[in-house]
Amino acid sequence: MSWRVAMTIAGLDSGGGAGIHADIKTFAALGVHGTTALTCVTAQNTYEVRAVQCMPREMVRSQIMAVWDDMGIDAAKTGMLGTKEIIEEVADVVSKLGFPLVVDPVMIAKSGAPLISEDAMDALSRELLPIAKIVTPNRFEAERLTGMKISSLEDAKRAAEKIHRELGSDIVIVKGGHLNVQDAVDVVYIGGTFHELRTPRLNDRATHGTGCSFSAAIAAGLARGREPLEAIKTAKELIYTAIKYGVPKGKGHWPVNPTAWVEIPAERWRVYEVMSQALSLLDRYAELFGPLIPEVQSNLGYAIDPRYAESREDVAAVPGRIVRYMNRARPSGPPTFGASDHVARKILAAVRHDPQKRAAMNIRFDEGFIERAKRAGYKVAIIDRRNEPKEVKEKEGGTMQWIVEESVRQVGGVPDIIVDLGDWGKEPMITVLGKDPEDVIRTIIRIVSS
């Protein structure tokens, strides 16, 4: 399919969390070319709006027409429009050009600062909503547009229908982030039918730019020719991911992260490729590694970017482990996410202290290996499991994390090598950590060959 063009007609957030910044990132994540018509500039961060300067109405029109005359506009969204004059100008030009429009009726910033004047609110209802294909108010915006008090799903449904009936928007979504219900439920009114789109409710710290990114995602779907409900469902999934993996920066509400939508799948594929190359390297040194395989076998693991790594499902390893066959090391299969438990838990514990330590491999306990590693200058931690607290032993998966935490305390950071002295019925083990699986393998080769 050829490239499609989406436009954001919105304000600039100097903190990069909302407005055209969030919109352009969302457009890119969903595979459309993003264009802009800047309406207002804000001096803004995650907790306050310090100043606002809006564009002349003619400048807003000129930006829209410049894009339209050159490459066309397949769909657009509005965000902060700022003034009555800008709203009237946008309504006039969009109604003449006829592309589908998603209206995010931005009225108040996350910090509580007003982003639109009172007469502009009236112009929004009177001029812009009647030509909107989709309008996406949150609870408080829907209350302002309808004059209703909204707290429940039934209230949201009545408000959505009222906005459609009285203000003329074709499709209405009353977003559920502020509703008094357990899940985050968006109520969609389309063609006389209600749809409830649910996701689990997340920590609300990373919510700066949610409305912007959500409406931009819908506009991107419409630009690509998706049916409205399909576009809305994809936008709901994207914004859930964007909040879950939000950017932990700022003193107020952290920015959402719409690029996580594409970053995570891309990172998983990159990890798979790097692991595959590392296993090829292991195969070239199979005879060297054969004697290093312990009784419980070895595994080699590599986590995706620590910003996104949460569980063993985010760590690629070898299913069936790396075995010793004819005194040669042999992987039992190709890299697979979720294939490791112990090695994966150690990696996940390590990256919380050092994001560079994303890979690890366990090998047989060998005092000679340990002494050579020390002489070569590697940081080595030696852990005696007899000191492991009873409550840790009884906790599922707690031992591996405890071993790493003890190692960090022992050497003042994540070591290069962790020596686990074992316990009753537990084989002693050496774990080598590194920035990636090839780094781990080459570290082992250097130590063994020294």
VMD Tcl script that draws the C-alpha trace (Angstrom):
set ca {
  {0.00 0.00 0.00}
  {1.30 3.48 -0.82}
  {2.13 5.90 1.93}
  {-0.85 7.67 3.47}
  {-0.81 11.15 4.95}
  {-2.22 12.09 8.33}
  {-2.25 15.58 9.79}
  {-2.30 16.88 13.34}
  {-3.84 20.32 13.80}
  {-2.71 20.98 17.35}
  {-0.42 22.75 19.76}
  {3.23 22.30 20.65}
  {4.22 20.95 24.07}
  {7.80 22.01 24.77}
  {8.12 19.03 27.13}
  {7.51 16.67 24.21}
  {4.82 14.66 25.97}
  {1.60 15.88 24.36}
  {0.43 17.87 21.34}
  {2.10 17.51 17.98}
  {5.07 15.66 19.49}
  {2.85 12.82 20.72}
  {0.87 12.86 17.48}
  {3.86 12.60 15.14}
  {5.35 9.75 17.18}
  {2.00 7.95 17.01}
  {1.66 8.49 13.27}
  {5.14 7.04 12.75}
  {4.38 4.05 14.97}
  {1.33 3.23 12.85}
  {3.02 3.63 9.49}
  {1.60 6.88 8.12}
  {3.41 10.04 7.10}
  {2.69 12.69 9.71}
  {2.18 16.35 8.88}
  {1.35 19.31 11.11}
  {-0.60 22.52 11.27}
  {0.64 24.23 14.43}
  {-2.05 26.17 16.29}
  {-0.38 27.28 19.52}
  {3.01 27.14 21.20}
  {3.08 26.31 24.89}
  {5.90 26.65 27.40}
  {5.00 23.44 29.16}
  {6.46 20.56 31.12}
  {4.98 17.56 32.93}
  {3.44 19.61 35.74}
  {2.56 23.09 34.45}
  {1.83 25.32 31.48}
  {3.84 28.51 31.88}
  {2.87 30.41 28.74}
  {0.74 30.06 25.60}
  {1.05 31.86 22.26}
  {-1.45 31.02 19.52}
  {-1.02 31.43 15.76}
  {-3.01 33.85 13.59}
  {-5.94 32.03 12.00}
  {-4.58 32.65 8.51}
  {-1.34 30.88 9.41}
  {-3.22 27.78 10.53}
  {-5.15 27.70 7.25}
  {-1.96 28.23 5.24}
  {-0.29 25.23 6.90}
  {-3.25 22.96 6.12}
  {-3.47 24.14 2.53}
  {0.29 23.85 1.95}
  {0.13 20.14 2.77}
  {-3.17 19.58 0.96}
  {-1.97 21.20 -2.27}
  {1.24 19.15 -2.32}
  {0.50 15.65 -1.00}
  {-3.12 15.54 0.09}
  {-4.47 14.66 3.52}
  {-6.08 11.25 4.06}
  {-7.26 12.01 7.61}
  {-6.55 14.54 10.34}
  {-7.02 15.14 14.02}
  {-7.33 18.26 16.09}
  {-5.92 18.86 19.53}
  {-5.38 22.18 21.23}
  {-6.96 24.85 19.03}
  {-6.71 27.69 21.50}
  {-8.97 30.41 20.14}
  {-12.42 30.87 18.67}
  {-10.87 32.22 15.48}
  {-8.66 29.15 14.94}
  {-11.59 26.81 15.54}
  {-13.73 28.67 13.01}
  {-10.89 28.63 10.47}
  {-10.23 24.90 10.91}
  {-13.94 24.08 10.66}
  {-14.24 26.10 7.47}
  {-11.23 24.61 5.67}
  {-11.91 21.02 6.74}
  {-15.55 21.20 5.67}
  {-14.43 22.36 2.22}
  {-11.64 19.80 1.79}
  {-13.72 16.93 3.13}
  {-11.12 14.62 4.69}
  {-12.19 12.63 7.80}
  {-11.51 14.52 11.01}
  {-10.97 13.20 14.54}
  {-11.62 15.87 17.17}
  {-9.92 15.60 20.54}
  {-11.77 18.40 22.35}
  {-8.77 19.61 24.34}
  {-9.92 22.05 26.99}
  {-7.74 21.58 30.07}
  {-4.11 20.47 30.41}
  {-3.16 17.51 32.60}
  {-1.78 20.06 35.06}
  {-5.25 21.69 35.27}
  {-4.39 24.79 33.25}
  {-7.09 25.92 30.77}
  {-6.07 25.51 27.13}
  {-9.10 27.09 25.49}
  {-11.18 30.23 26.14}
  {-14.87 30.17 27.01}
  {-16.02 31.55 23.65}
  {-13.76 29.01 21.95}
  {-15.56 26.19 23.78}
  {-18.84 27.38 22.29}
  {-17.28 27.58 18.81}
  {-15.96 24.04 19.23}
  {-19.47 22.73 19.91}
  {-21.15 24.82 17.25}
  {-18.62 24.81 14.39}
  {-16.26 21.85 14.68}
  {-18.12 18.93 16.25}
  {-20.83 18.84 13.55}
  {-18.18 18.10 10.88}
  {-16.20 15.59 12.99}
  {-16.13 11.97 11.88}
  {-15.10 10.98 15.43}
  {-14.93 12.97 18.66}
  {-12.98 11.69 21.69}
  {-13.90 13.54 24.92}
  {-12.80 12.31 28.32}
  {-15.25 12.35 31.21}
  {-14.73 16.02 32.10}
  {-14.83 17.21 28.49}
  {-18.02 15.21 27.91}
  {-19.54 16.81 31.00}
  {-18.69 20.26 29.62}
  {-20.12 19.43 26.19}
  {-23.37 17.92 27.51}
  {-23.98 19.65 30.82}
  {-24.36 16.20 32.39}
  {-22.69 14.69 35.46}
  {-20.85 11.53 34.38}
  {-19.54 8.85 36.73}
  {-20.77 5.48 35.45}
  {-20.78 3.60 32.16}
  {-24.47 4.28 31.73}
  {-23.81 8.00 32.19}
  {-21.06 7.79 29.56}
  {-23.44 6.07 27.12}
  {-26.10 8.74 27.58}
  {-23.49 11.46 27.09}
  {-22.11 9.84 23.93}
  {-25.57 9.57 22.39}
  {-26.37 13.16 23.36}
  {-23.19 14.50 21.75}
  {-24.07 12.61 18.55}
  {-27.69 13.72 18.56}
  {-27.32 17.36 19.62}
  {-23.84 18.32 18.42}
  {-23.72 16.25 15.24}
  {-20.52 14.22 15.52}
  {-20.82 10.97 13.56}
  {-19.05 8.70 16.09}
  {-18.53 9.54 19.76}
  {-16.04 7.97 22.17}
  {-16.34 8.87 25.83}
  {-12.98 7.77 27.22}
  {-12.97 5.80 30.45}
  {-9.77 6.86 32.15}
  {-11.66 8.97 34.69}
  {-14.80 6.85 35.08}
  {-15.52 5.18 38.41}
  {-15.19 1.63 37.09}
  {-12.57 -1.06 37.69}
  {-11.19 -1.30 34.14}
  {-10.39 1.52 31.75}
  {-13.54 1.33 29.59}
  {-14.08 3.53 26.55}
  {-17.69 3.85 25.43}
  {-18.02 4.04 21.64}
  {-21.29 5.17 20.07}
  {-21.38 4.29 16.39}
  {-24.35 3.76 14.10}
  {-26.82 3.69 16.98}
  {-24.87 0.94 18.78}
  {-22.67 1.07 21.87}
  {-19.35 -0.75 22.15}
  {-17.32 -1.07 25.35}
  {-13.55 -1.29 24.81}
  {-11.77 -2.51 27.94}
  {-8.19 -2.69 29.12}
  {-6.84 -3.24 32.63}
  {-6.36 0.01 34.52}
  {-2.69 0.99 34.75}
  {-0.71 3.25 37.05}
  {-1.80 6.74 36.05}
  {1.64 8.36 36.40}
  {2.48 8.06 32.68}
  {-0.61 9.68 31.19}
  {0.68 12.96 29.75}
  {-0.39 12.91 26.11}
  {-2.88 10.03 26.29}
  {-5.70 11.91 24.59}
  {-3.38 13.26 21.90}
  {-1.85 9.88 21.10}
  {-5.23 8.08 21.18}
  {-6.89 10.47 18.73}
  {-3.78 10.48 16.51}
  {-3.87 6.68 16.40}
  {-7.50 6.76 15.26}
  {-6.67 9.32 12.58}
  {-3.78 7.13 11.40}
  {-6.15 4.18 11.09}
  {-8.65 6.23 9.08}
  {-5.82 7.51 6.85}
  {-4.91 3.91 6.07}
  {-8.48 3.11 5.08}
  {-9.45 1.18 8.20}
  {-13.08 0.96 9.26}
  {-13.70 3.38 12.14}
  {-14.31 0.71 14.79}
  {-11.18 -1.18 13.72}
  {-9.14 2.04 13.91}
  {-10.53 2.78 17.37}
  {-9.73 -0.71 18.68}
  {-6.13 -0.46 17.45}
  {-5.82 2.97 19.04}
  {-7.05 1.53 22.34}
  {-4.38 -1.19 22.23}
  {-1.66 1.30 21.29}
  {-2.48 3.72 24.10}
  {-2.52 0.87 26.63}
  {1.02 -0.01 25.53}
  {2.04 3.67 25.50}
  {0.91 4.14 29.11}
  {2.33 0.82 30.34}
  {5.77 1.69 28.95}
  {5.58 5.43 29.57}
  {8.67 7.65 29.79}
  {9.65 8.03 33.48}
  {10.76 11.63 33.19}
  {9.49 14.74 34.94}
  {8.02 15.78 38.28}
  {4.38 15.55 37.14}
  {2.53 13.18 34.84}
  {5.09 11.31 32.76}
  {4.79 11.28 28.95}
  {3.19 8.32 27.22}
  {5.40 6.32 24.88}
  {3.60 5.53 21.60}
  {6.79 4.33 19.94}
  {6.78 1.31 22.28}
  {4.18 -0.06 19.83}
  {6.91 -0.65 17.26}
  {10.02 -0.64 19.47}
  {9.11 -3.79 21.40}
  {8.47 -6.03 18.36}
  {11.59 -4.63 16.66}
  {13.66 -5.25 19.77}
  {12.45 -8.84 20.08}
  {13.47 -9.53 16.48}
  {16.88 -7.90 17.03}
  {17.46 -10.04 20.13}
  {16.52 -13.15 18.17}
  {19.03 -12.31 15.45}
  {21.83 -11.54 17.91}
  {21.15 -14.78 19.78}
  {21.22 -16.76 16.53}
  {24.62 -15.28 15.65}
  {25.93 -16.02 19.14}
  {24.85 -19.66 18.91}
  {26.70 -19.92 15.61}
  {29.81 -18.65 17.42}
  {29.21 -21.21 20.18}
  {29.05 -23.94 17.54}
  {32.48 -22.91 16.19}
  {33.90 -23.38 19.70}
  {31.79 -26.42 20.57}
  {34.79 -28.49 21.68}
  {35.99 -25.78 24.05}
  {32.54 -25.40 25.59}
  {31.78 -29.12 25.84}
  {33.69 -29.68 29.11}
  {32.09 -26.54 30.60}
  {28.54 -27.91 30.48}
  {27.30 -28.75 34.02}
  {25.15 -31.71 35.01}
  {22.01 -29.57 34.82}
  {23.11 -28.36 31.35}
  {23.80 -24.76 30.33}
  {21.70 -21.99 28.91}
  {22.47 -18.68 27.24}
  {19.98 -15.84 27.63}
  {19.56 -12.31 26.29}
  {16.93 -9.78 27.41}
  {15.25 -7.18 25.26}
  {15.90 -3.51 26.05}
  {15.63 -3.17 29.87}
  {13.05 -0.39 29.42}
  {10.68 -3.10 28.24}
  {11.97 -6.32 29.87}
  {9.56 -7.43 32.58}
  {9.47 -11.22 32.73}
  {11.14 -14.37 31.44}
  {8.98 -13.99 28.31}
  {11.19 -11.00 27.47}
  {14.39 -13.07 27.61}
  {15.44 -15.23 24.65}
  {17.22 -18.46 25.50}
  {17.68 -22.02 24.23}
  {14.71 -24.38 24.66}
  {15.96 -27.66 26.09}
  {19.18 -25.86 27.07}
  {22.71 -26.31 25.75}
  {23.76 -29.93 26.21}
  {27.02 -31.86 26.02}
  {27.01 -34.36 23.15}
  {30.17 -36.31 22.24}
  {32.00 -33.82 24.48}
  {30.82 -30.91 22.32}
  {28.38 -28.18 23.32}
  {25.17 -28.37 21.32}
  {22.13 -26.07 21.57}
  {18.91 -28.09 21.67}
  {17.01 -25.61 19.50}
  {16.84 -22.08 18.10}
  {16.44 -19.03 20.36}
  {13.00 -18.82 21.94}
  {11.52 -16.24 24.28}
  {10.53 -17.65 27.66}
  {12.76 -20.74 27.26}
  {14.81 -20.08 30.40}
  {13.93 -19.76 34.06}
  {17.08 -19.52 36.20}
  {19.30 -17.68 33.70}
  {16.42 -15.37 32.75}
  {15.75 -14.48 36.39}
  {19.41 -13.63 36.93}
  {19.45 -11.39 33.86}
  {16.27 -9.58 34.89}
  {17.69 -9.00 38.37}
  {21.01 -7.80 36.94}
  {19.60 -5.24 34.48}
  {17.76 -3.50 37.31}
  {21.19 -2.52 38.61}
  {23.10 -2.28 35.32}
  {21.19 -2.00 32.02}
  {24.34 -3.10 30.18}
  {24.28 -6.58 31.72}
  {21.59 -8.06 29.46}
  {23.04 -11.50 28.76}
  {24.26 -14.45 30.80}
  {25.35 -18.09 30.53}
  {25.75 -20.70 33.26}
  {28.69 -23.12 33.12}
  {30.20 -25.85 35.29}
  {31.84 -24.89 38.60}
  {35.60 -24.86 38.13}
  {38.09 -23.37 40.60}
  {40.69 -22.96 37.86}
  {38.26 -20.90 35.77}
  {37.53 -18.69 38.79}
  {41.23 -18.06 39.50}
  {41.99 -17.25 35.85}
  {39.04 -14.84 35.77}
  {40.32 -13.02 38.84}
  {43.84 -12.76 37.41}
  {42.38 -11.35 34.19}
  {40.72 -8.56 36.17}
  {37.09 -9.65 35.96}
  {34.82 -8.77 38.88}
  {33.93 -12.04 40.60}
  {31.30 -12.50 43.32}
  {31.21 -15.74 45.32}
  {27.86 -16.57 46.91}
  {27.25 -19.17 49.63}
  {23.64 -20.34 49.46}
  {23.78 -21.45 53.06}
  {23.29 -17.78 53.92}
  {20.08 -17.57 51.92}
  {17.13 -16.58 54.17}
  {14.45 -19.20 54.64}
  {11.71 -16.90 53.32}
  {13.67 -16.40 50.08}
  {14.10 -20.15 49.59}
  {10.38 -20.64 49.99}
  {9.52 -17.95 47.43}
  {9.10 -19.12 43.83}
  {12.03 -17.77 41.82}
  {13.42 -15.86 44.79}
  {16.80 -17.62 44.91}
  {18.13 -16.34 41.59}
  {17.24 -12.77 42.45}
  {18.80 -13.14 45.92}
  {22.03 -14.45 44.38}
  {22.29 -11.42 42.11}
  {21.42 -8.97 44.90}
  {24.04 -10.53 47.17}
  {26.58 -10.31 44.33}
  {25.84 -6.62 43.82}
  {26.31 -5.92 47.53}
  {29.52 -7.92 47.60}
  {31.36 -6.20 44.73}
  {29.54 -2.84 44.64}
  {27.79 -3.44 41.34}
  {26.82 -6.19 38.94}
  {29.83 -8.54 38.63}
  {31.13 -10.08 35.45}
  {31.02 -13.53 37.04}
  {28.83 -14.95 39.80}
  {30.00 -18.10 41.55}
  {27.16 -20.00 43.22}
  {28.66 -22.49 45.70}
  {25.45 -24.53 45.63}
  {23.51 -26.13 48.46}
  {22.11 -29.50 49.50}
  {20.94 -31.05 46.22}
  {21.91 -27.91 44.27}
  {24.87 -28.11 41.89}
  {27.52 -25.40 42.26}
  {27.51 -23.12 39.23}
  {29.28 -20.23 37.51}
  {27.29 -17.56 35.69}
  {29.05 -15.24 33.26}
  {27.29 -11.96 32.48}
  {27.82 -9.51 29.64}
  {26.30 -6.84 27.43}
  {25.13 -9.38 24.82}
  {25.45 -13.14 24.22}
  {28.52 -12.83 22.00}
  {30.22 -10.78 24.73}
  {29.46 -13.58 27.21}
  {30.79 -16.31 24.92}
  {33.99 -14.41 24.11}
  {34.57 -13.71 27.81}
  {34.38 -17.44 28.52}
  {36.74 -18.20 25.60}
  {39.29 -15.64 26.84}
  {39.26 -17.00 30.39}
  {39.48 -20.64 29.37}
  {42.27 -19.86 26.89}
  {44.31 -17.72 29.28}
}
mol new
graphics top color blue
foreach p $ca { graphics top sphere $p radius 0.5 }
foreach p [lrange $ca 0 end-1] q [lrange $ca 1 end] { graphics top cylinder $p $q radius 0.2 }
display resetview
